[in-house]
C-alpha cells in the first residue's frame, strides 16, 4: 500500500479539494483504498492522506 499526502497551504478549501480530485482523476490506473482527513485547530480541513495500491 502506498500513501500520497496533500496539505493545504494558504489557499482556500475549494482549491484544495480541486487539487486532490485532479490528482485522483489523473491516476485512474491506481486503486484508492482509503482517505484519512486531518483538521487544523480551527476545524478546517488541513491534510488528506490518500491510501492506494
Helices and strands as residue ranges (DSSP letters): E 2-7, H 13-26, E 32-39, E 45-52
